[in-house]
Amino acid sequence: MMSRRQSIAFRSCYFALFAGMLLVCPPHAPADGAVVSVQLDAGKAGPRKVEDATRNRIIADYRVAWSSAAQALQSNSIEPLHGPFTGEAKTWLTDTITQQNRTGLSRRFSDQNHKMEVVFYAPEGDLMELHDTAGYHLQVLDRDKVIHDEDVTQRYVVLMTPAADRWVVRQLQAVSKF
């Protein structure tokens, strides 16, 4: 049986270890440890100006959304989509995962780099349209065997809306050009 002093020391070490893990592997990092890079240019936003706090929240929440999407598409589980996605974006990703489950395929995303530009920010602050030029490494797997491997540059039109405690991706539409 541990003494009270040993128990406190154990809990302190456990907490320090857990806190250290969060610093090394932040919550927005995919399982493979890669960090999703997001840059946001809000200079041309209108008709409403994007405040610094909103800009920082959009960057953080978009990073979480892509980390969650990558995790969902690799594990063929919709669980990571709850929270960062809603509406058409969530439906599209859920349908994609359902199809992958039927075929036995999965996708692995790495080296994600998102360069976003705010093109519209509603006067009421309830909708933001962004253009994302995303670069990433994509592998398609048939069970554990890589059957396709490429570097991708894809453009997305993104609609984000505020939820209770974060911004969520409502629409994620791949386009050939802006």
Buried (B, 14 or more C-beta within 10 A) or exposed (E): EEEEEEEEEEEEEEEEEEEEEEEEEEEBBBEEEBBBBBEBBBEEBEEBEBEEEBBEBBBBBBBBBBBBBBBBBBBBEBEBBEBBBBBBBBEBBBEBBEEBEEEEBBBBBBBBEBBBBBBBBEEEEEBBBBBBBBBBBBBBBEEEEEEEEEEEEEBBBBBBBBEEEBBBBBBBEEEEEE
